[in-house]
């Protein structure tokens, strides 16, 4: 029986811990043996304000087939004993998995060096800065470069754990667990659809021009139009705009139009074509193209995922 060991670090994220416990423990049936361990057995503080009682210490990693590290906070490297135990498990051939910010522990142990990895989009930049040998991709729901796998924030851990079941026992087994969890067996798109990407120009000399542009997004605005509004040449405008906002005028316009499109998809019944026209992207095809590049999803899928459901009647 495949032995899954979840390594809970101090101030473990309870939601991240519950995902592998539910999938490999409660729902794993006879396919998996599940063990929860920690650096020290006993009460383990969580980020949710309650303690988790852990019965096993690091010795549980000695015969683990899969080690799952849930998120934890703060994101300081675990102590040497933990890092050594993780490395030993990996060297012995165990599959190493992280949920959310558990990737920081894998990275601290050197297990992500030279590999693609992801974590919660809010922490991805920090992971990349702390561990430059790791190829961080904040847009992915999970990465799968066996024997090391990482997931993005919170519920993306469900996607990764179902992926592991699919690898181990096939699509039908994963689909059965997904049905019991009342979640999709596979989600389209990536973490990028959940990011806030607005580019601000507040407090800069370009703020007034940007404010005007936001009120006229439905118009076919160009850099020349914005430059005329600022009473400077297009070349001077582009140079100043990039210096003050950190992005080009065209990139800023696209970002604001996509932000507007997201709001319209979330809050109105407008067709995809009408949303594209109102936000200045012109056509439904153009909106689909930019939303796919930015968020890895389609307008219809985005609306389905983020529009509040109405109560019957």
C-alpha positions as CSV (number, residue, x, y, z in Angstrom):
1,X,0.0,0.0,0.0
2,X,1.4,3.4,-1.0
3,X,2.4,5.3,2.1
4,X,1.6,9.1,2.0
5,X,3.2,11.1,4.8
6,X,2.2,14.7,5.4
7,X,4.8,16.7,7.1
8,X,3.2,19.5,9.1
9,X,5.5,22.4,10.0
10,X,4.8,24.8,12.9
11,X,1.9,27.1,12.1
12,X,0.7,24.8,9.4
13,X,-2.1,26.1,7.1
14,X,-5.0,23.9,8.2
15,X,-6.8,24.0,4.8
16,X,-3.6,22.8,3.1
17,X,-3.2,20.0,5.6
18,X,-6.9,18.9,5.2
19,X,-6.6,18.4,1.4
20,X,-4.1,15.5,1.4
21,X,-5.6,14.2,4.6
22,X,-9.0,14.0,2.9
23,X,-7.9,12.7,-0.4
24,X,-5.2,10.1,0.7
25,X,-6.6,9.4,4.1
26,X,-10.4,9.5,4.3
27,X,-11.1,8.9,0.6
28,X,-7.9,6.9,-0.2
29,X,-9.5,3.7,0.9
30,X,-7.2,0.7,0.5
31,X,-5.0,2.5,-2.1
32,X,-3.1,4.6,0.4
33,X,-1.8,4.5,3.9
34,X,-1.8,7.9,5.5
35,X,0.4,9.3,8.3
36,X,0.6,12.8,9.7
37,X,4.0,13.8,11.2
38,X,5.8,16.8,12.5
39,X,9.2,17.8,13.8
40,X,7.9,16.9,17.3
41,X,4.8,14.8,18.0
42,X,2.1,16.5,20.0
43,X,0.1,19.7,19.5
44,X,1.1,21.6,16.4
45,X,-0.1,25.3,16.0
46,X,-1.9,26.2,12.8
47,X,-2.5,29.5,11.1
48,X,-6.2,29.2,11.9
49,X,-5.9,29.6,15.6
50,X,-6.3,26.0,16.7
51,X,-3.8,23.2,17.3
52,X,-3.5,20.0,15.3
53,X,-2.6,16.9,17.3
54,X,0.3,15.0,15.5
55,X,1.1,11.5,16.6
56,X,4.4,10.9,14.7
57,X,7.7,12.5,14.4
58,X,10.2,12.8,11.5
59,X,10.9,9.0,11.7
60,X,7.6,8.6,9.7
61,X,9.5,9.9,6.6
62,X,11.8,6.8,6.7
63,X,9.3,4.6,4.8
64,X,7.2,7.3,3.0
65,X,6.4,6.7,-0.7
66,X,5.1,10.2,-1.0
67,X,5.9,13.2,1.3
68,X,3.4,16.1,1.2
69,X,4.4,19.5,2.8
70,X,1.4,21.8,3.4
71,X,1.8,25.5,3.5
72,X,3.0,27.2,6.7
73,X,3.9,30.6,8.0
74,X,6.1,32.5,8.5
75,X,8.1,31.2,5.6
76,X,11.5,30.8,7.3
77,X,13.5,27.6,6.4
78,X,12.7,24.6,8.6
79,X,15.4,23.6,11.0
80,X,18.3,21.4,10.0
81,X,16.7,18.1,11.3
82,X,13.7,18.7,9.1
83,X,15.7,19.6,6.0
84,X,17.9,16.5,6.4
85,X,14.9,14.3,6.8
86,X,13.3,15.7,3.7
87,X,16.6,15.2,1.7
88,X,16.9,11.7,3.0
89,X,13.4,10.8,1.9
90,X,14.0,12.3,-1.5
91,X,17.3,10.5,-2.0
92,X,15.6,7.2,-1.0
93,X,13.2,7.8,-3.9
94,X,10.1,9.3,-2.2
95,X,7.9,11.5,-4.3
96,X,8.1,15.0,-2.8
97,X,5.0,17.3,-3.0
98,X,4.2,20.7,-1.7
99,X,0.8,22.5,-1.3
100,X,0.9,26.3,-1.5
101,X,3.8,27.8,0.5
102,X,5.0,24.3,1.4
103,X,7.2,25.0,-1.7
104,X,9.4,27.2,0.5
105,X,10.4,24.1,2.6
106,X,11.2,22.0,-0.5
107,X,13.2,24.9,-1.9
108,X,15.1,25.3,1.4
109,X,16.1,21.7,1.2
110,X,17.4,22.2,-2.3
111,X,14.8,19.9,-3.8
112,X,13.5,22.5,-6.3
113,X,16.9,23.6,-7.6
114,X,16.8,23.7,-11.4
115,X,13.1,22.7,-11.4
116,X,9.9,24.5,-12.3
117,X,7.8,25.2,-9.3
118,X,4.8,27.2,-8.2
119,X,3.2,28.5,-5.0
120,X,0.5,31.0,-4.1
121,X,0.7,33.9,-6.5
122,X,1.1,36.4,-3.7
123,X,4.3,34.6,-2.5
124,X,5.7,33.6,-5.9
125,X,8.0,36.6,-6.1
126,X,9.3,36.0,-2.7
127,X,10.1,32.4,-3.5
128,X,11.9,33.5,-6.7
129,X,14.0,36.1,-4.8
130,X,14.9,33.7,-1.9
131,X,15.8,30.8,-4.1
132,X,17.1,32.0,-7.5
133,X,17.9,28.4,-8.6
134,X,14.2,27.6,-8.7
135,X,12.3,28.4,-11.9
136,X,9.1,29.9,-10.3
137,X,6.0,30.1,-12.5
138,X,3.2,31.9,-10.7
139,X,0.6,31.2,-13.5
140,X,0.4,27.4,-13.0
141,X,-2.1,25.6,-10.7
142,X,0.6,22.9,-10.2
143,X,3.9,21.7,-11.6
144,X,4.6,18.0,-12.2
145,X,8.2,17.2,-12.7
146,X,8.3,13.8,-11.0
147,X,9.5,13.0,-8.4
148,X,9.0,16.6,-7.2
149,X,5.6,18.3,-7.6
150,X,4.3,21.7,-6.3
151,X,0.9,23.3,-6.2
152,X,-0.3,26.9,-6.2
153,X,-2.3,28.5,-3.4
154,X,-4.9,26.7,-1.2
155,X,-7.5,24.9,-3.4
156,X,-4.9,24.2,-6.1
157,X,-3.7,21.6,-3.7
158,X,-6.9,19.7,-4.6
159,X,-5.9,19.8,-8.3
160,X,-2.4,18.5,-7.5
161,X,-3.6,15.7,-5.2
162,X,-6.2,14.5,-7.7
163,X,-3.4,14.6,-10.3
164,X,-1.4,12.3,-8.1
165,X,-4.3,9.9,-7.8
166,X,-4.7,10.0,-11.5
167,X,-1.1,9.1,-12.0
168,X,-1.2,6.3,-9.4
169,X,-4.6,4.7,-10.2
170,X,-6.1,6.2,-13.4
171,X,-8.6,8.8,-14.4
172,X,-11.6,7.0,-13.1
173,X,-10.2,6.8,-9.5
174,X,-9.5,10.5,-9.5
175,X,-12.9,11.3,-11.0
176,X,-14.6,9.2,-8.3
177,X,-12.8,11.1,-5.5
178,X,-13.5,14.5,-7.3
179,X,-17.3,13.6,-7.4
180,X,-17.2,12.9,-3.6
181,X,-15.5,16.1,-3.0
182,X,-17.9,18.0,-5.3
183,X,-15.1,19.5,-7.3
184,X,-14.0,19.3,-11.0
185,X,-11.7,16.3,-11.7
186,X,-9.7,18.8,-13.7
187,X,-9.8,22.6,-13.9
188,X,-9.0,24.6,-17.0
189,X,-6.7,27.6,-17.0
190,X,-4.2,28.4,-14.3
191,X,-3.6,30.5,-11.3
192,X,-3.2,33.7,-13.4
193,X,-7.0,34.0,-13.6
194,X,-7.0,34.8,-9.9
195,X,-4.3,37.5,-10.0
196,X,-4.9,41.2,-9.7
197,X,-2.8,42.7,-12.5
198,X,-3.9,46.4,-12.5
199,X,-1.1,48.7,-13.3
200,X,-1.4,51.9,-11.3
201,X,-0.3,55.4,-12.3
202,X,-1.5,57.1,-9.2
203,X,0.8,59.8,-7.9
204,X,2.7,60.2,-11.1
205,X,2.7,62.9,-13.8
206,X,0.8,60.6,-16.0
207,X,-2.2,60.1,-13.6
208,X,-4.4,62.7,-15.3
209,X,-3.9,61.2,-18.7
210,X,-4.5,57.7,-17.3
211,X,-7.7,58.9,-15.6
212,X,-8.9,60.2,-19.0
213,X,-8.0,57.0,-20.8
214,X,-9.9,54.9,-18.2
215,X,-13.1,57.0,-19.0
216,X,-12.6,56.3,-22.8
217,X,-11.5,52.7,-22.9
218,X,-14.2,51.8,-25.5
219,X,-12.5,54.1,-28.0
220,X,-9.6,52.9,-30.2
221,X,-7.0,54.7,-28.2
222,X,-3.4,54.9,-29.4
223,X,-0.1,56.1,-28.0
224,X,-0.5,59.2,-30.2
225,X,-3.9,59.9,-28.7
226,X,-2.5,59.7,-25.2
227,X,0.5,61.8,-26.1
228,X,-1.7,64.6,-27.6
229,X,-3.7,64.5,-24.3
230,X,-0.4,65.1,-22.4
231,X,0.7,67.7,-25.0
232,X,4.0,66.0,-25.8
233,X,5.4,64.0,-28.7
234,X,4.6,60.2,-28.8
235,X,8.2,59.4,-28.2
236,X,8.5,61.6,-25.2
237,X,5.2,60.4,-23.8
238,X,6.2,56.7,-24.2
239,X,9.5,57.3,-22.5
240,X,8.0,59.3,-19.6
241,X,5.1,56.8,-19.2
242,X,7.4,53.8,-19.0
243,X,9.7,55.6,-16.5
244,X,6.9,56.5,-14.2
245,X,4.7,53.4,-14.4
246,X,7.2,50.6,-15.1
247,X,5.2,49.5,-18.2
248,X,4.6,50.7,-21.8
249,X,1.5,52.7,-22.7
250,X,0.2,49.8,-24.8
251,X,0.7,47.3,-22.1
252,X,-1.0,49.6,-19.6
253,X,-4.0,50.0,-21.9
254,X,-4.3,46.3,-22.5
255,X,-4.1,45.6,-18.7
256,X,-6.8,48.2,-18.0
257,X,-9.1,46.9,-20.8
258,X,-8.7,43.3,-19.4
259,X,-9.5,44.6,-15.9
260,X,-12.6,46.3,-17.3
261,X,-13.6,43.1,-19.2
262,X,-13.3,41.0,-16.0
263,X,-15.6,43.4,-14.2
264,X,-18.1,43.2,-17.0
265,X,-18.0,39.4,-17.2
266,X,-18.5,39.2,-13.4
267,X,-21.3,41.8,-13.1
268,X,-23.3,42.0,-16.3
269,X,-25.3,39.8,-18.8
270,X,-23.5,41.4,-21.8
271,X,-22.4,39.0,-24.5
272,X,-18.7,38.4,-24.9
273,X,-18.8,40.5,-28.1
274,X,-20.5,43.4,-26.2
275,X,-17.9,43.1,-23.4
276,X,-15.1,43.2,-25.9
277,X,-16.5,46.4,-27.5
278,X,-17.2,48.2,-24.2
279,X,-13.7,47.6,-22.8
280,X,-12.0,48.6,-26.1
281,X,-10.7,45.2,-27.2
282,X,-12.9,45.4,-30.3
283,X,-14.0,41.8,-31.0
284,X,-14.8,38.6,-29.0
285,X,-11.8,36.9,-30.7
286,X,-9.4,39.7,-29.5
287,X,-10.8,39.4,-26.0
288,X,-10.4,35.6,-26.0
289,X,-6.8,36.0,-27.2
290,X,-5.8,38.5,-24.6
291,X,-7.6,36.8,-21.7
292,X,-6.0,33.4,-22.7
293,X,-2.6,35.0,-22.6
294,X,-3.2,36.9,-19.4
295,X,-5.2,34.4,-17.4
296,X,-5.1,31.1,-19.2
297,X,-8.9,30.9,-19.5
298,X,-11.8,31.9,-21.8
299,X,-14.4,34.6,-21.2
300,X,-17.1,32.0,-20.7
301,X,-15.1,30.0,-18.2
302,X,-14.0,33.1,-16.4
303,X,-17.6,34.3,-16.1
304,X,-18.7,30.8,-14.9
305,X,-16.0,30.8,-12.3
306,X,-16.3,34.3,-10.9
307,X,-19.9,35.6,-11.4
308,X,-21.9,35.4,-8.2
309,X,-24.7,32.7,-8.5
310,X,-28.2,34.0,-8.2
311,X,-30.6,32.5,-5.8
312,X,-33.5,30.6,-7.3
313,X,-36.6,32.9,-7.8
